[in-house]
């Protein structure tokens, strides 16, 4: 079964270039293209794709607002496109519900790999990058609010082993590394991760890491 993709970018050459690369893959189908955020949201509603490649800076409705709407209204996974590595928009994109981001100068093979990874339910950011991004987000927002973590961010629905799995996720460990740390199989770790996401109502590992920091389970700078 093909991975259904919508490509949204206000630059036609970028949009068509990405579409051509993806369409050349036997397991990927580009079902629509969009030139701005409004068109992107409409395309997701019309075609129910698995993945939306979404430019951050677009006319009428920017990618951040479009990502919020798409993530709130559908199960489509969003990958943000940006020309700047780790800029301020990346932080907001993760909070909007994006599963990761790509630079627009991404290599052909990396673009295809990214679509497959996100469609499979994983996050696009490397664990170490995710941890650094999220730690900075939480640290800045707590400093601005001068308040403790919100009481609504609770983890008491998790078992002790699931909570420990979440803690290790937030530290940036891969499934294999978590398995070694907990002396269990990778299959067991995958089950724990799936349970964590389901019980906390999270889309993917990126949101799980954010929740770990928000809850105070892990603090910026901790090991």
C-alpha positions as CSV (number, residue, x, y, z in Angstrom):
1,X,0.0,0.0,0.0
2,X,1.4,3.4,-1.0
3,X,2.3,6.2,1.3
4,X,0.1,9.1,0.4
5,X,1.7,12.5,0.5
6,X,0.7,16.2,0.0
7,X,3.5,18.6,-0.8
8,X,2.9,22.3,0.3
9,X,5.3,25.0,-0.7
10,X,4.7,28.5,-2.2
11,X,7.7,28.0,-4.5
12,X,6.6,26.0,-7.5
13,X,10.1,24.7,-8.3
14,X,10.6,23.4,-4.8
15,X,7.1,21.9,-4.7
16,X,7.4,20.2,-8.1
17,X,10.9,19.0,-7.4
18,X,9.9,17.3,-4.2
19,X,6.9,15.8,-5.9
20,X,9.0,14.4,-8.7
21,X,11.4,12.8,-6.3
22,X,8.7,11.2,-4.3
23,X,6.6,10.0,-7.2
24,X,9.6,8.1,-8.5
25,X,9.4,5.8,-5.5
26,X,7.3,2.6,-5.9
27,X,5.8,3.0,-2.4
28,X,5.0,6.7,-2.4
29,X,2.2,8.6,-4.1
30,X,1.9,12.4,-4.2
31,X,-1.9,12.9,-4.1
32,X,-1.9,16.7,-4.2
33,X,0.3,19.9,-4.2
34,X,-0.5,23.2,-2.4
35,X,0.8,26.7,-2.8
36,X,-0.2,28.0,0.7
37,X,-1.5,27.0,4.1
38,X,-5.1,27.3,3.1
39,X,-4.7,25.0,0.1
40,X,-2.6,22.6,2.3
41,X,-5.4,22.2,4.9
42,X,-8.0,21.7,2.2
43,X,-5.8,19.1,0.4
44,X,-5.5,17.1,3.6
45,X,-9.2,17.2,4.2
46,X,-9.9,16.2,0.6
47,X,-7.3,13.5,0.1
48,X,-6.6,12.2,3.7
49,X,-2.8,11.7,3.1
50,X,-0.4,9.9,5.4
51,X,2.2,12.7,5.3
52,X,2.1,16.4,4.7
53,X,5.4,18.1,3.7
54,X,4.6,21.7,4.8
55,X,6.7,24.9,4.2
56,X,6.8,27.1,7.3
57,X,6.7,30.4,5.5
58,X,3.7,30.7,3.1
59,X,1.1,33.3,2.1
60,X,-2.5,33.5,3.4
61,X,-1.9,31.0,6.1
62,X,1.6,30.1,7.3
63,X,2.8,26.5,7.8
64,X,2.6,26.7,11.6
65,X,-1.1,27.6,11.6
66,X,-1.8,25.0,8.9
67,X,0.1,22.4,11.0
68,X,-2.0,23.1,14.1
69,X,-5.2,22.6,12.1
70,X,-4.0,19.5,10.3
71,X,-2.7,17.9,13.5
72,X,-5.9,18.7,15.4
73,X,-8.3,17.6,12.7
74,X,-6.6,14.5,11.2
75,X,-4.1,11.7,11.7
76,X,-1.9,13.0,9.0
77,X,1.7,13.4,10.0
78,X,3.4,16.7,9.3
79,X,7.0,17.4,8.3
80,X,7.9,21.1,8.2
81,X,10.2,22.4,5.5
82,X,12.5,25.3,6.4
83,X,15.6,27.0,5.0
84,X,17.0,27.6,8.4
85,X,18.5,24.9,10.7
86,X,17.0,25.1,14.3
87,X,15.4,28.5,13.8
88,X,12.7,29.9,16.1
89,X,10.0,28.4,13.8
90,X,11.2,24.8,14.5
91,X,10.2,25.2,18.2
92,X,6.7,26.3,17.3
93,X,6.4,23.6,14.7
94,X,7.0,20.9,17.3
95,X,4.4,22.4,19.6
96,X,2.0,22.6,16.6
97,X,2.2,18.8,16.4
98,X,4.8,18.3,13.6
99,X,6.7,15.1,13.7
100,X,9.9,16.8,12.6
101,X,11.5,19.1,10.1
102,X,13.6,19.0,6.9
103,X,15.9,21.6,5.4
104,X,14.9,22.5,1.9
105,X,18.3,21.5,0.6
106,X,17.8,18.0,1.8
107,X,19.3,15.2,-0.3
108,X,17.1,13.1,-2.5
109,X,17.6,9.9,-0.5
110,X,17.1,11.7,2.8
111,X,13.8,13.2,1.7
112,X,12.5,9.7,0.7
113,X,13.7,8.2,3.9
114,X,12.1,11.0,6.0
115,X,8.7,10.4,4.4
116,X,8.9,6.7,5.1
117,X,10.1,7.2,8.7
118,X,7.3,9.6,9.6
119,X,4.6,7.5,7.8
120,X,5.7,4.6,9.9
121,X,4.9,6.6,13.0
122,X,8.4,7.6,14.2
123,X,9.8,11.1,14.6
124,X,12.1,12.6,12.0
125,X,14.5,14.3,14.4
126,X,17.5,12.4,15.7
127,X,17.0,11.7,19.5
128,X,19.9,14.0,20.5
129,X,18.5,16.9,18.4
130,X,15.0,16.3,19.8
131,X,16.3,16.4,23.3
132,X,18.2,19.7,22.7
133,X,15.2,21.3,21.0
134,X,12.7,20.3,23.6
135,X,15.0,21.2,26.6
136,X,15.3,24.7,25.2
137,X,11.6,25.0,24.6
138,X,10.7,24.0,28.1
139,X,13.4,26.0,29.8
140,X,12.4,29.2,27.9
141,X,8.7,28.8,28.5
142,X,9.1,28.0,32.2
143,X,11.3,31.0,32.6
144,X,8.7,33.2,30.9
145,X,5.9,31.9,33.0
146,X,7.9,31.6,36.3
147,X,5.6,28.8,37.3
148,X,5.9,25.1,38.1
149,X,4.8,22.5,35.5
150,X,1.0,22.5,35.0
151,X,-0.9,20.1,37.1
152,X,-2.7,18.8,34.0
153,X,0.6,17.3,32.7
154,X,0.3,14.0,34.7
155,X,1.9,10.7,34.2
156,X,0.1,8.7,36.8
157,X,-1.7,6.6,34.1
158,X,1.7,5.0,33.2
159,X,3.2,1.9,34.9
160,X,6.6,2.2,36.5
161,X,8.2,0.6,33.5
162,X,6.4,2.8,31.0
163,X,7.4,5.9,33.0
164,X,11.0,4.7,32.9
165,X,10.8,4.2,29.2
166,X,9.5,7.7,28.8
167,X,12.4,9.0,30.9
168,X,14.9,7.3,28.7
169,X,13.2,8.5,25.5
170,X,13.5,12.0,26.8
171,X,17.2,11.5,27.4
172,X,17.5,10.7,23.7
173,X,18.0,7.0,23.8
174,X,17.0,4.8,20.8
175,X,14.9,1.7,21.2
176,X,18.0,-0.5,21.1
177,X,19.7,1.6,23.8
178,X,16.5,1.6,26.0
179,X,16.3,-2.2,25.6
180,X,19.9,-2.6,26.8
181,X,19.4,-0.2,29.7
182,X,16.2,-2.0,30.9
183,X,17.5,-5.5,30.0
184,X,14.5,-6.3,27.8
185,X,14.0,-6.9,24.1
186,X,13.5,-4.2,21.5
187,X,10.0,-5.6,20.9
188,X,9.2,-5.0,24.5
189,X,10.5,-1.5,24.3
190,X,8.3,-0.8,21.2
191,X,5.3,-2.1,23.2
192,X,6.1,0.3,26.1
193,X,6.6,3.2,23.8
194,X,3.2,2.4,22.1
195,X,1.5,2.2,25.5
196,X,3.0,5.6,26.6
197,X,1.8,7.3,23.4
198,X,-1.6,5.7,23.7
199,X,-2.2,6.4,27.4
200,X,-1.0,10.0,27.1
201,X,-2.8,10.7,23.8
202,X,0.4,11.6,22.0
203,X,1.1,11.4,18.3
204,X,4.8,10.4,18.3
205,X,8.1,10.3,20.1
206,X,8.7,14.0,19.7
207,X,5.5,14.8,21.7
208,X,6.5,12.2,24.2
209,X,9.8,14.0,24.9
210,X,8.0,17.3,25.2
211,X,5.5,15.8,27.7
212,X,8.4,14.3,29.8
213,X,9.9,17.8,30.1
214,X,6.6,19.5,30.7
215,X,5.7,17.1,33.5
216,X,9.0,17.6,35.3
217,X,10.0,13.9,34.8
218,X,13.1,15.1,33.0
219,X,14.6,18.6,33.5
220,X,16.8,20.6,31.1
221,X,20.4,19.6,31.5
222,X,19.7,16.4,33.4
223,X,21.3,13.1,32.3
